[in-house]
Structure formats: structure tokens, C-alpha cells
Amino acid sequence: MVAFLLRRLSTALVTLVGICAATFVLIHAAPGDPVDIYVASLRSTSVSPEIARTVRRIHHLDRPLVIQFGYWLRDAVTLDFGDSILEPGSLRDRISRALPATVLLNSAALLLALLIAVPIGFLSAMRPRRFLDQSSRLIFFLLYSLPNFWVALILIRVFAVRLQILPLFGMTSDDFERFSTAGRVRDLALHMILPVVTLAYSQLALFARFARVSLLEETHKDYMQTARAKGLAERSVMIGHGVRNAAIPMISLLALTIPYVISGSVVIEKIFAWNGIGLLFIDAVLSRDYPIVMALAVVTAVATLTLSIVGDVLYAWADPRIRLGAGEVGI
């Protein structure tokens, strides 16, 4: 197990450096100059060229690209991602303020999707080609085919504009601070409904299909046939043995899904003006604020790689048939 972890960690480190290098090159290759955007944001016609040169020098933008990446990598090792080009303040402070909002929104959407899709997927596998199986697959496929930005606009049009029963956008109301604790919870929950539903609906098909296929694969295995031969009812066999083992592959799926909880949904957060990581990221890309883009890329990459390793370890722990010893094939 230790050797496996060391191999995965070394591979993850190389992958992380590669992701950072690729992101650094791509964001610098995009058209637009962050210094020109910064000077334009000053809203002054008397900005001297010296200010632009100073900003370039502070952020090493006057150096070759390889040297710039070297400076950034040196600071990133110490978790110092620099300062925003357009706005003052530490990037760690800005990310720490935006991260809880994104985690709250996406965690609620992930939980909602799991609570709906996984039971339906398992029930569909217990009665394949029956009404529930056929109808749920059709409905989930149709939902998966709908663009999330279009669904967001439809939900806003119906529930926020026409019916006026849910907030239009934002995380809280303007008078949020004057509410009681229960009132604040209710206000936040109301603001979460539309973005959570928008994020959750597209995940239903993925989780339901994965749960269905996982249980169907377990149905005809030897241990299931043995349980039936002992006289156990089919329902007891499926729930007591099949569902428990079919849930193990869900660990790998969750390990790949959870990073999205941290990275956020750029489009949805922008539409609903949800002040999270996604909104911060798209604003940074549009303004060519390189330090913010790189910091968010690192956060997302580290979360993805870490949870991938954790998922592999949990998979091995949950399934004793998997061995990670020397000379054996890992996960």
C-alpha cells in the first residue's frame, strides 16, 4: 500500500506541474493585455506609461514566458500565488471567501442528485425493462440533453419572474443582515433552490445509469446465485448482497465528481450571480488576471488529483478482492 501511494503521489506531482504549465501557456496565449485592462480600469486619461511599466515589472510581465513561469512556480511552492493585477488584496483571502459559497452550492446539488438518481438506478436494475426502468432512462436522458444555461433561464423566467416565488439571483437578500438566524437560513435556502436544481438535474442521468449498470453486473455473479440457492428471497438477495457490492464502484465515480464541488460551475454561478469560485474564475479570465486564474487552476488540479488517490484507496479498502501489493495490478 505504501509503495502504491508513493507511486501515485509522484505521478500526481508530475501531472500537477504539467497542468500548471499548460494553463500558464494557454492563459498567456489568449488575446488581451492585463496591464491595458488595468490602466483602463483606472478611468483616467492622464495615466503615464510609467504606471504601465511598473505594473508589468511587479508581475514580471516584462520577462520571457519561461522566466515568468519560473517566478510563479517558485512562489506557488510556498502557497504564495501573488496578488491580483486588477484588485488589491491577497488571492488566498479572495479564494477563501469564494470557496465556501461554491462548496455549499455544489454539495447541495450533488447530494440532491445522489438521493434521487441512485435509488431509481437500483430500482430500475431490480426490474429491468419495466415501466420505471424505461421511463426513468428516457426522462433522465432528456434532462441530460438540455443545456444547463437554458434550463437556468427557463427556471428564472417561470419561478422568479412570472410566479415570483423565488429570488431572481444572488446569494442573499439586500436586508439579509437584519434577519433572525432562522430568517437567514430560510433566505439562503430560497436563493439556493434554482441554482441547485440547475446543477443537479444534469447529474441525474449519470448517477442513475451508473447505479443501474453496477447492480446489473452483480446480478449474475456466483455469490448472488449462491444466495438464491440458499432460499433467500430475490428482494433480500438484491438489497442485502447486490446493492451493497454495486455501491462500491460509486466510490470511484464520487472521487471524480467531488472536485467539481470545489471548482464550481462557471456558467451557473455567473447566471445566478453566486459569488463563488466559478464567478471569480470567469471574471479573472475575462480580465486576463493571470494570478487568479493560475491559483484557481492549482486548487482545482490539487483537489482532483487528491480525491482520485483517495478514491482508489477507499475502493481497495471497501473491496477486499483488490490487492495493491508488490507485483500485483493496482486499481
CORKA-V127177 format. One line per field, one symbol per residue. phi: phi as a letter, one per 40 degrees, with the letter a starting at -180 (. if undefined). burial: + if it has 16 or more other ideal C-beta (glycine too) atoms within 10 Angstrom, else -. Layout:
phi = ???
burial = ???
This chain:
phi = .cccccccccccccccccccccccccccccchbcccccccccfbcbccdccccccccccgccbdccccccccccccccgbcgbcccbchccccccccccdccccccccccccccccccdcccccccbcgccccccccccccccccccccccccccccccccccfbbccagcacccdccccccccccccccccdcccccccccccccccccccccccccdbccccccccccgccdccccccbccccccccccccccccddccccgbcccccccfccbcccccccccccfcddcdcccccdcccccccccccccccccccbcccbbccgbccc
burial = ---+---+---+---+--++--++--+------++--++------------+--++--+++------++--+---+----++++++----+--++--++-++++++-+++-+++-+++-+++++++------+--++--+-------+--++--++--++-----++---+-+-------------+---++++++++++++++++++++++-+++-+-----+--+---------++--+++-+++++++++++-++++++++++-+++++-+++++++++-++-+++++++++++++++-+++++++-++++++-------+-------
